[in-house]
Structure formats: C-alpha cells, structure tokens
C-alpha cells in the first residue's frame, strides 16, 4: 500500500506502507514524516493549509486528532470526508492515473522493491498542473454531489 499527498504546487512525497493493517500510530508516523516533509518542501505551514482525509478510523482517532492539534493544524482546516466518496477527493484521480501508468508496463514487477521503484518513478511524473486541475475542480464536484443528492457523479 502507498500513502501520498498532493498540494496545489505539485505532488508531495509518497511512502510505502508495509503489509498488514495500518494502525493510528502508523498513520501518525506517516503524518510526522512524509506529510511534514512534503509541506516543508513546498514551504507550507500547517496552520495555512486545508488537509483533507476520509473518515477512516485511524484518521479520526484520538491519536491523530491530537497530532494535528500538537502540530498547529487548524481544526477547521482539517476536513474529514465521507469514506466512500472518491468523487470528493482530488487525490483519487492521481491514484487512478498512477494505477494506469503502472499497468502500462510490459511486465509485472518482480517483487515489492521493483514495484516501489516503479511507483516512485511514476509518482514523480505528476505535475503541479495535474494536481491543480483536480483541486480546482472541487467546487464543481461538490455541486455535482448536491445535484445528485449524494448519488453517483461523473467524477
């Protein structure tokens, strides 16, 4: 499994999540390293960003909530979104395109290390324009979900 983030200025870092179930403590570890390194790379400060995540239990755990508070994320800037609503999550399109890029290889990866090398290579091809296109589409996405009364949309 892979964790990654996107910003308006481009993709953040991605990290490999070893097999097994991720716990809240694992998630907080990723936030403390991969997310914070991504914010630093782009010169962002936690209090100035809007952080979106779904309602997965590890995202809404007391441990995660405390981590956001301890690291100066504004509570009103940390959004918990419906867990089964990829149409309301801009990074889902990045994941979709990453999967397409990985499936275009002529041969299957020979093990986890080769797969991760491919993921890193393809992740690095995403641009700020790619990220902006999906982030900027959020108002239209929200309107579409409202119009569909929470049902399926074209996103």
C-alpha positions in Angstrom: 0.0 0.0 0.0 1.1 3.6 -0.7 0.4 6.8 1.2 0.8 10.1 -0.7 -0.4 13.6 -0.7 -0.9 16.4 -3.2 -0.6 20.1 -3.0 -1.6 23.0 -5.2 2.1 23.2 -6.2 2.5 19.6 -7.0 2.6 16.1 -5.5 4.0 15.6 -2.0 6.2 12.7 -1.1 4.8 9.2 -1.2 5.7 6.3 1.1 5.4 2.6 1.1 3.3 1.1 3.8 4.4 -2.4 4.6 1.8 -5.2 4.6 -0.6 -5.6 7.4 -3.2 -3.3 8.9 -2.2 0.2 9.4 -2.9 1.5 12.9 -3.5 5.0 14.1 0.1 5.1 15.4 1.4 4.1 11.9 -0.7 6.9 10.3 0.6 9.5 12.8 4.1 8.4 12.0 3.5 9.0 8.3 2.0 12.4 9.0 5.0 13.3 11.1 7.5 12.4 8.4 6.1 12.2 4.9 3.4 14.8 5.2 5.6 17.3 7.2 8.5 16.8 4.7 6.1 17.5 1.9 4.9 20.7 3.5 8.4 21.8 4.2 9.4 21.1 0.6 6.7 23.4 -0.7 7.2 26.0 2.0 3.8 25.4 3.5 2.9 25.8 7.2 0.3 23.5 8.8 -1.8 26.4 10.0 -2.2 27.7 6.4 -3.3 24.6 4.6 -6.5 22.6 4.2 -5.9 19.0 4.9 -8.4 16.5 3.6 -8.8 12.9 4.6 -11.7 10.5 4.7 -13.4 9.2 7.8 -11.2 6.1 8.2 -11.0 5.3 11.9 -7.2 5.8 12.0 -7.7 9.3 10.5 -10.3 10.2 13.1 -8.6 8.6 16.1 -7.9 10.5 19.3 -4.2 10.0 18.5 -4.5 11.6 15.0 -6.6 14.4 16.3 -4.1 15.2 19.0 -1.3 15.0 16.4 -3.0 17.6 14.3 -3.5 19.9 17.3 0.1 19.4 18.5 1.4 20.3 15.1 -0.6 23.5 14.6 -3.1 22.4 12.1 -6.3 24.4 12.5 -9.2 22.2 13.4 -11.4 23.9 10.8 -8.7 23.3 8.2 -8.7 19.5 8.7 -11.5 18.0 6.8 -13.0 14.6 7.3 -14.8 13.5 4.2 -17.1 10.5 3.6 -15.0 7.3 3.3 -16.8 6.1 0.2 -16.8 9.3 -1.8 -13.8 9.3 -4.2 -15.6 11.9 -6.2 -14.9 14.4 -3.4 -11.2 13.6 -3.0 -8.9 15.1 -5.7 -6.1 12.7 -5.0 -8.3 9.8 -6.1 -7.7 10.8 -9.7 -4.0 10.8 -9.1 -4.2 7.3 -7.7 -6.3 6.3 -10.7 -3.7 7.6 -13.2 -0.9 6.1 -11.2 -2.6 2.7 -11.5 -3.0 3.2 -15.2 0.7 4.1 -15.6 1.7 1.0 -13.6 -0.5 -1.2 -15.6 1.1 0.0 -18.9 4.4 -1.7 -18.1 5.0 -4.7 -20.3 6.0 -7.0 -17.4 4.8 -7.3 -13.9 7.1 -6.1 -11.2 9.4 -8.8 -9.8 8.7 -8.2 -6.2 7.9 -5.3 -3.8 11.2 -3.4 -4.4 10.7 -3.3 -8.2 7.1 -2.3 -7.7 8.1 0.5 -5.3 10.7 1.8 -7.8 8.0 2.0 -10.5 5.6 3.7 -8.1 8.3 6.3 -7.2 9.2 6.8 -10.9 5.6 7.3 -12.0 4.6 9.4 -8.9 7.4 11.8 -9.8 5.8 12.4 -13.3 2.8 14.2 -11.8 3.0 17.9 -12.1 1.6 21.0 -10.3 -0.9 21.3 -13.3 -2.2 17.8 -12.7 -2.7 18.5 -9.0 -4.3 21.9 -9.6 -6.7 20.5 -12.2 -8.2 18.2 -9.6 -8.1 20.6 -6.7 -9.6 23.4 -8.7 -12.5 21.0 -9.7 -13.7 20.7 -6.1 -16.5 23.4 -6.3 -17.9 21.6 -9.4 -17.6 18.2 -7.6 -19.5 19.5 -4.6 -22.2 20.9 -6.8 -22.5 17.6 -8.7 -22.8 15.6 -5.5 -25.5 18.0 -4.2 -27.4 17.9 -7.5 -27.2 14.0 -7.4 -28.4 14.1 -3.8 -25.3 12.2 -2.7 -25.5 9.7 -5.6 -23.1 8.9 -8.4 -21.5 11.8 -10.3 -19.3 11.9 -13.4 -16.2 12.5 -11.1 
